[in-house]
Amino acid sequence: QFVELQGKKLYEQLKEQYPEKQVFFVYGDVGVEQREEVRSYCEKNNNAIIVASYQTFSTGINIKNLHNLIFASPTKSFTRVLQSIGRGLRLKEGKEKCIVYDLYDYQYGDVRNIRTCNYTFKHFLERLKIYKNEGFEVEFEKTITL
């Protein structure tokens, strides 16, 4: 729902923070030809960052050169989560792993009482169950406030 607004902000921050990288923003208003150009560039180069919505990059995209994924949108869909992780797990020569960064927010409510927590945190807990059930290694890092 906030892909364009928040995605654009993240895109601009990444462009500023990583001027040596080619940063792309792909969401619903980006045409198929442009998406293919982004995919092709990223497959051949190691200096790219893609900010993309689930809707545009969770299915039908084949980029073996993905080494990191960032989940910044609340979802609890088993299929969507695994399809997105599957994008990063595609093998390329020299690639040994893919790291998934799953961002979540729990600023509202009490984590000891799940009923009081916001949806982004509840959806994260569902994704965490998926990660555990599928045998993915999970590590937690300190929360960062933007």
C-alpha positions in Angstrom: 0.0 0.0 0.0 2.9 2.3 0.7 5.3 0.9 -1.9 5.7 4.0 -4.0 6.0 6.4 -1.0 8.2 4.4 1.2 10.0 2.5 -1.5 11.0 5.8 -3.2 12.4 7.1 0.1 14.4 3.9 0.6 15.6 4.2 -3.0 16.8 7.8 -2.6 18.6 6.9 0.7 20.4 4.0 -0.9 21.4 6.1 -3.9 22.9 8.7 -1.5 24.5 6.2 0.8 26.0 4.0 -2.0 27.0 6.4 -4.9 29.3 3.7 -6.4 26.3 1.4 -6.9 23.6 1.3 -9.5 20.3 1.6 -7.6 17.0 0.6 -9.2 13.4 1.1 -8.0 10.9 -1.4 -9.4 7.2 -1.2 -8.6 3.9 -1.5 -10.3 4.4 1.6 -12.5 7.6 0.3 -14.0 7.1 -1.3 -17.3 8.0 -4.9 -18.3 10.8 -3.7 -20.6 12.4 -1.6 -17.9 12.1 -4.5 -15.4 13.9 -6.7 -17.9 16.7 -4.1 -18.3 17.1 -4.1 -14.5 17.1 -7.9 -14.4 19.7 -8.1 -17.2 21.9 -5.5 -15.7 21.9 -7.2 -12.3 22.6 -10.6 -13.7 25.8 -9.3 -15.3 27.0 -6.8 -12.7 27.9 -6.9 -9.0 27.3 -3.3 -8.2 23.5 -3.1 -8.2 20.9 -2.6 -5.5 17.2 -3.2 -6.4 14.4 -1.8 -4.3 11.3 -3.7 -5.6 7.8 -4.6 -4.4 6.8 -8.1 -3.8 4.3 -7.8 -6.6 6.9 -7.1 -9.2 9.8 -9.3 -8.1 8.4 -12.2 -6.0 7.5 -14.4 -9.0 8.7 -14.7 -12.6 12.0 -13.1 -12.1 15.3 -15.0 -12.5 18.4 -13.3 -11.2 21.0 -15.7 -10.1 23.3 -12.9 -9.0 21.2 -11.9 -5.9 23.3 -12.2 -2.7 21.1 -10.2 -0.3 17.3 -9.7 0.0 15.6 -7.2 2.3 12.0 -7.8 3.3 10.6 -4.5 4.3 6.9 -5.1 3.7 4.6 -6.9 6.1 3.4 -10.2 4.7 2.7 -13.6 6.2 2.0 -15.4 3.0 3.9 -18.7 3.0 4.1 -18.8 -0.8 5.2 -15.2 -1.2 7.9 -15.6 1.4 9.3 -18.8 0.0 9.1 -17.6 -3.6 11.0 -14.4 -2.7 13.7 -16.4 -0.8 13.9 -18.7 -3.8 15.0 -15.7 -5.9 18.1 -15.4 -3.7 18.8 -19.1 -3.5 19.4 -19.5 -7.3 22.9 -20.5 -7.8 25.6 -18.7 -9.7 29.3 -19.7 -10.0 31.0 -18.4 -6.9 27.8 -17.8 -5.0 27.6 -19.7 -1.7 24.7 -18.0 0.1 22.0 -15.4 0.2 21.3 -13.3 3.2 17.7 -12.2 3.9 17.2 -9.1 6.1 13.7 -9.1 7.5 12.7 -5.7 8.8 9.9 -5.5 11.3 8.4 -3.0 13.7 7.2 -3.7 17.2 7.0 -0.2 18.6 3.3 -0.6 19.5 2.0 -3.0 22.1 3.7 -5.4 24.4 5.7 -8.3 22.9 4.7 -10.4 25.9 1.0 -10.1 24.9 0.8 -10.7 21.1 -2.8 -9.5 21.0 -1.6 -5.9 21.7 1.1 -5.9 19.0 0.8 -4.3 15.6 0.3 -6.3 12.3 3.8 -5.8 11.1 5.2 -7.6 14.1 2.5 -10.3 14.0 3.3 -10.9 10.3 7.0 -11.1 11.2 6.2 -13.8 13.8 4.5 -15.8 11.0 7.5 -15.4 8.7 9.7 -16.5 11.6 7.7 -19.7 11.9 8.3 -20.2 8.1 12.0 -19.7 8.5 12.2 -22.1 11.4 10.0 -24.8 9.7 12.1 -24.6 6.5 15.4 -24.9 8.4 16.8 -21.5 7.7 19.4 -20.1 10.1 18.0 -17.0 11.9 20.0 -14.3 13.7 18.7 -11.2 15.3 20.3 -7.8 15.2 19.7 -4.6 17.0 16.7 -2.6 15.9 17.5 0.5 13.8 15.2 3.5 13.8 15.0 5.6 10.6 
